[in-house]
Amino acid sequence: MAAAGSRTSSPRDYWRHCSIDGNICDCSGGSLTNCPPGTKLATASWVASCYNPTDGQSYLIAYRDCCGANQPGRCPCLNTEGELPVYRPEFANDIIWCFGAEDDAMTYHCTISPIVGKAS
């Protein structure tokens, strides 16, 4: 059984990936909130507000990259909702956020999608 808050996504969770431009971690041995084994969580994140059609609420998602495993992702997701140019890095999903990852794990592997809170 998965730990609380670390479950694998279901089709009803697709909305959480509204601003991912990369690979979804829960297809690569991780979960919505945890990196797969053998990868390290980047220290930086970018944010987006994503709409959940199930409850009609928008949520703030703080995307974080999982780094260090040079393996092709199994679930590419190339969304651009809410993306801004690279000069606004906190809203740019084209940046590889692996700089600063533990053990100099600079190779991108996948992205997690934890909810920070309601976007109001």
Backbone torsions as a table, in degrees:
resi	resn	phi	psi	omega
1	MET	NA	138.9	-179.7
2	ALA	-74.7	149.2	177.1
3	ALA	-67.6	154.6	178.6
4	ALA	-57.3	133.4	178.7
5	GLY	83.4	0.2	-177.0
6	SER	-122.3	21.6	-175.8
7	ARG	-67.6	158.5	175.6
8	THR	-79.1	147.9	-176.8
9	SER	-73.6	158.7	174.5
10	SER	-121.3	171.7	178.9
11	PRO	-54.4	-26.5	179.7
12	ARG	-74.5	-9.7	179.3
13	ASP	-94.3	4.0	-175.9
14	TYR	-55.7	-31.2	-176.6
15	TRP	-61.3	-27.7	-178.7
16	ARG	-65.7	-17.4	-176.7
17	HIS	-98.9	25.7	-173.0
18	CYS	-64.0	-18.8	-177.8
19	SER	-129.5	22.3	177.2
20	ILE	-84.8	135.5	171.5
21	ASP	-127.3	75.9	-175.2
22	GLY	175.0	-145.1	-177.4
23	ASN	-109.1	140.2	179.4
24	ILE	-83.5	125.8	-174.6
25	CYS	-65.5	-31.5	-176.5
26	ASP	-72.3	-2.1	171.5
27	CYS	-97.3	-3.3	-174.8
28	SER	-121.8	25.6	178.3
29	GLY	95.1	-3.3	176.3
30	GLY	-99.7	-151.6	178.5
31	SER	-145.2	-170.9	176.8
32	LEU	-63.7	-26.0	-173.9
33	THR	-125.7	-2.3	-178.2
34	ASN	-131.6	141.3	178.0
35	CYS	-71.5	153.4	175.0
36	PRO	-67.2	156.8	175.7
37	PRO	-56.3	142.0	178.8
38	GLY	88.2	0.5	177.4
39	THR	-118.7	163.8	179.6
40	LYS	-121.3	142.8	179.8
41	LEU	-78.1	128.2	175.8
42	ALA	-66.0	151.4	-178.8
43	THR	-81.1	-21.9	-178.5
44	ALA	-98.6	160.8	177.7
45	SER	-143.2	169.4	168.8
46	TRP	-129.6	157.3	-172.0
47	VAL	-120.9	155.6	174.4
48	ALA	-152.8	155.7	173.1
49	SER	-103.8	119.0	-177.3
50	CYS	-118.1	140.7	-177.2
51	TYR	-92.1	126.9	176.4
52	ASN	-96.3	109.3	-177.6
53	PRO	-69.2	-18.2	-179.8
54	THR	-68.9	-44.6	-178.9
55	ASP	-110.2	0.5	177.1
56	GLY	71.2	18.1	-178.5
57	GLN	-110.4	153.4	171.5
58	SER	-103.6	142.1	-177.5
59	TYR	-126.9	148.2	175.0
60	LEU	-87.3	123.1	179.4
61	ILE	-109.3	130.5	177.0
62	ALA	-107.5	89.1	-178.2
63	TYR	-66.5	140.0	175.7
64	ARG	-137.8	139.0	179.8
65	ASP	-85.1	147.5	172.0
66	CYS	-105.9	132.5	-165.6
67	CYS	-129.2	159.7	170.5
68	GLY	108.2	-17.8	178.9
69	ALA	-105.8	120.0	-178.9
70	ASN	-93.1	69.7	-180.0
71	GLN	-129.0	142.3	179.3
72	PRO	-65.5	137.5	176.9
73	GLY	-73.1	149.4	-178.2
74	ARG	-93.3	-15.6	-176.6
75	CYS	-130.3	79.9	177.6
76	PRO	-69.3	143.7	179.8
77	CYS	-139.6	116.2	-172.4
78	LEU	-117.6	60.7	179.6
79	ASN	-89.5	155.0	179.8
80	THR	-134.3	15.3	-178.6
81	GLU	-60.3	124.1	177.8
82	GLY	78.6	2.8	-178.1
83	GLU	-70.9	140.4	175.5
84	LEU	-119.4	167.1	-178.6
85	PRO	-61.1	163.4	-176.0
86	VAL	-59.8	-24.3	177.8
87	TYR	-70.3	-6.0	169.0
88	ARG	-115.9	70.8	-169.7
89	PRO	-58.8	-28.5	-179.4
90	GLU	-67.5	-12.9	177.9
91	PHE	-123.0	16.0	-177.8
92	ALA	-105.9	117.4	-177.7
93	ASN	-94.0	6.2	177.3
94	ASP	-90.2	-5.4	-179.8
95	ILE	-85.2	137.3	171.6
96	ILE	-84.1	117.3	-172.4
97	TRP	-92.0	22.4	-176.9
98	CYS	-78.4	-10.4	176.8
99	PHE	-60.2	137.6	-178.7
100	GLY	85.5	0.6	178.5
101	ALA	-67.9	150.7	179.9
102	GLU	-55.9	142.2	178.2
103	ASP	61.9	26.9	-180.0
104	ASP	54.9	36.8	179.9
105	ALA	-77.8	82.3	-171.5
106	MET	-89.6	-4.9	-177.5
107	THR	-85.6	124.4	178.8
108	TYR	-69.9	139.5	175.6
109	HIS	-122.6	-53.6	-177.9
110	CYS	-163.5	179.2	-176.9
111	THR	-129.6	136.5	173.4
112	ILE	-97.0	160.7	-173.9
113	SER	-131.3	63.2	-179.9
114	PRO	-74.8	142.3	176.1
115	ILE	-82.8	130.1	177.8
116	VAL	-91.3	-36.6	179.9
117	GLY	169.7	-177.8	176.4
118	LYS	-72.7	143.5	-179.4
119	ALA	-85.3	-2.1	178.8
120	SER	70.9	NA	NA
